[in-house]
Amino acid sequence: EKRERTGSRFAARLRKQGRLPAIVYGHQTDPVAVSVDSKEMLILLRQGVHVVNLDIEGSGTETCLVKDLQFGYLGDNVVHMDFARVDLSEEVEVNVNIEFVGEPKAATEAGSILEHDHTELTVRCRVSDIPESIRVDLSSMEGAQLHAGSIPLPAGIALAMDEQALVVSVHQRRAEEEAVGEEVEVTIAVADVDDESAEVIEVAEVVTDETVEAGESQFV
């Protein structure tokens, strides 16, 4: 529905009422301040929906692309949305979530760490062809890195970002990290005040972050 008043105070009042402030613009038409049902819109966003039909008073139904989301200062809640008017046949650039499945062979090796460097791909396609997500099967990944340009895309969808952008990478833990939490054998020399000779005792010690940082055994 249309918003008759704008400004941070009125926007905060809308959010308390379960409405999300938004703006609709594009197609050489004046921008319109609107509000949408917060709960319904968040459900659609979680489902990967990019295009919605908005029933705007005085303008009828408009096909709109979710163009931008503004978050609160904690970054965990949407406080404002931007919608761009679109035609289903026009081409647009949009960020699409990546759905990762499977596990790379390189990540099955001992001491491996799998990192998702990108969770979205920027693609260009017709509005009617925008996918909810792009499925990436990591089990067929060769080597320790996967770049954006190596991901197969559905017909009619083109990559609109750097082909060399790193999407997934596999790293090996450093020796210091592997040592943390492992049981190692440490030799401690215990000095006997009444005896000039020192008794050598072998003990088992669990290495912690502190002992790794210290980098040396402590003598009693």
C-alpha positions in Angstrom: 0.0 0.0 0.0 1.0 3.6 -0.5 2.7 5.6 2.2 1.3 9.0 2.7 4.1 10.1 5.0 7.8 9.4 4.9 10.7 9.9 7.3 12.4 7.8 10.0 9.8 8.4 12.6 6.9 7.2 10.4 9.0 4.4 9.1 9.7 3.1 12.6 5.9 3.3 13.4 5.2 1.2 10.3 7.7 -1.5 11.4 6.1 -1.7 14.8 2.8 -2.4 12.9 4.4 -5.3 11.0 4.9 -3.2 7.8 8.2 -2.8 5.9 8.8 0.7 4.3 9.8 0.5 0.7 10.2 2.6 -2.5 9.2 1.6 -6.1 11.0 3.3 -9.0 12.1 2.9 -12.6 10.7 2.8 -16.1 10.8 6.7 -16.3 8.0 6.8 -13.7 8.0 8.8 -10.5 9.1 6.9 -7.4 6.3 5.8 -5.1 6.7 5.3 -1.3 4.9 2.1 -0.2 4.9 -0.4 2.6 4.6 -4.2 2.4 3.7 -6.9 4.9 7.0 -7.6 6.7 6.3 -11.2 7.5 5.1 -12.2 4.1 8.0 -10.4 2.3 10.7 -12.0 4.6 9.3 -15.4 3.8 9.5 -14.7 0.1 13.1 -13.5 0.4 14.2 -16.6 2.3 12.7 -18.7 -0.5 14.9 -16.9 -3.0 12.1 -14.9 -4.7 13.4 -11.9 -6.7 10.3 -10.7 -8.6 7.0 -9.8 -7.0 3.7 -8.2 -8.1 2.8 -5.2 -6.0 -0.7 -3.9 -5.9 -0.2 -0.1 -5.6 -3.1 2.1 -5.0 -3.7 4.4 -8.0 -1.1 2.5 -10.1 -2.6 -1.0 -10.3 -0.4 -4.1 -10.2 3.3 -3.5 -10.9 5.9 -6.2 -11.6 8.9 -5.3 -9.5 12.4 -6.7 -8.9 13.8 -6.7 -5.4 16.7 -4.3 -6.0 18.1 -3.5 -2.6 17.7 -4.4 1.1 18.7 -2.1 3.9 19.5 -3.6 7.3 19.5 -2.3 10.8 22.6 -1.3 12.6 23.1 -4.8 13.9 22.8 -6.2 10.4 20.3 -8.9 11.4 16.9 -7.3 10.3 15.6 -5.7 7.1 14.4 -2.2 7.7 13.8 -0.9 4.1 13.5 -2.3 0.6 14.0 -0.9 -2.9 11.9 -2.2 -5.8 12.6 -1.6 -9.5 9.8 -1.7 -12.0 10.6 -4.3 -14.7 9.1 -6.2 -17.7 9.3 -10.0 -17.7 11.2 -9.9 -21.0 13.9 -7.4 -20.1 17.4 -8.4 -19.0 18.6 -7.5 -15.6 21.6 -8.2 -13.3 20.8 -9.9 -10.1 22.5 -11.8 -7.2 21.4 -15.4 -6.9 22.1 -17.6 -3.9 24.3 -20.6 -4.4 23.0 -24.0 -3.2 26.0 -26.1 -2.3 25.7 -29.9 -2.3 28.2 -32.6 -2.0 31.8 -32.4 -0.7 35.0 -31.8 -2.7 37.5 -34.7 -2.7 40.2 -32.3 -1.4 38.1 -31.6 1.7 38.0 -35.3 2.7 41.8 -35.3 3.4 42.9 -35.0 7.1 43.4 -31.5 8.3 41.4 -29.9 5.4 39.2 -26.8 5.9 36.4 -26.0 3.4 35.6 -22.3 2.9 32.7 -20.7 1.0 34.3 -17.5 -0.3 31.1 -16.5 -2.2 27.5 -17.6 -1.4 26.0 -15.7 -4.3 26.6 -15.3 -8.0 25.9 -12.1 -10.0 24.2 -13.1 -13.2 22.4 -11.5 -16.1 19.2 -12.9 -17.6 15.6 -12.1 -18.5 13.4 -11.3 -15.5 11.3 -14.3 -16.3 14.4 -16.6 -16.2 15.8 -15.5 -12.8 16.3 -18.8 -10.8 15.6 -19.0 -7.0 19.1 -20.4 -6.6 22.0 -22.0 -8.5 22.9 -25.5 -7.5 26.6 -26.3 -7.3 27.7 -30.0 -6.8 31.0 -29.9 -5.0 31.6 -33.6 -5.3 32.7 -33.0 -9.0 35.1 -30.2 -8.0 38.6 -30.8 -9.2 41.5 -29.5 -7.2 41.3 -27.2 -4.1 39.6 -24.2 -5.7 36.4 -23.4 -7.6 36.1 -20.2 -9.5 32.9 -18.5 -10.7 33.7 -19.1 -14.3 33.8 -22.8 -13.8 30.3 -23.1 -12.5 27.8 -24.3 -15.2 24.8 -22.1 -15.5 21.3 -22.8 -16.8 20.4 -21.9 -20.4 19.7 -18.1 -20.8 21.8 -17.1 -17.8 25.2 -15.5 -18.1 27.8 -14.7 -15.5 28.0 -11.0 -14.7 31.0 -11.0 -12.3 34.7 -11.8 -12.5 35.2 -15.3 -13.8 38.3 -15.7 -11.6 36.3 -14.8 -8.4 36.9 -17.6 -5.8 33.7 -19.3 -4.8 35.0 -22.3 -2.9 38.5 -23.1 -1.6 40.1 -25.9 0.5 43.0 -25.2 2.8 45.2 -27.4 5.0 45.5 -26.6 8.7 48.8 -25.2 9.9 51.0 -27.5 12.0 50.4 -25.2 15.1 46.6 -25.6 14.7 46.9 -29.4 14.4 49.0 -29.6 17.6 46.3 -27.9 19.7 44.3 -30.4 21.6 46.6 -33.3 20.7 48.4 -35.4 23.3 52.1 -35.1 23.0 55.0 -36.5 25.1 56.9 -33.9 27.0 60.1 -34.4 29.0 60.4 -32.3 32.1 63.6 -32.1 34.3 62.8 -32.0 38.0 65.6 -30.7 40.1 66.2 -32.4 43.5 67.5 -29.9 46.0 69.3 -32.6 48.1 70.6 -34.4 45.0 72.9 -32.8 42.4 71.5 -35.1 39.7 68.1 -34.3 38.2 65.4 -36.9 37.9 63.9 -37.0 34.4 60.3 -37.8 34.2 58.3 -38.4 31.0 54.7 -37.2 31.2 51.8 -36.8 28.7 50.5 -33.3 28.3 47.6 -31.9 26.3 48.7 -29.0 24.2 46.5 -26.0 24.5 46.5 -22.7 22.6 48.5 -21.1 25.4 51.3 -23.8 25.2 51.5 -23.4 21.5 51.9 -19.6 21.8 54.5 -20.0 24.5 56.5 -22.3 22.2 58.6 -23.8 25.0 58.3 -26.3 27.9 58.0 -24.9 31.5 60.4 -26.3 34.0 59.3 -26.9 37.6 
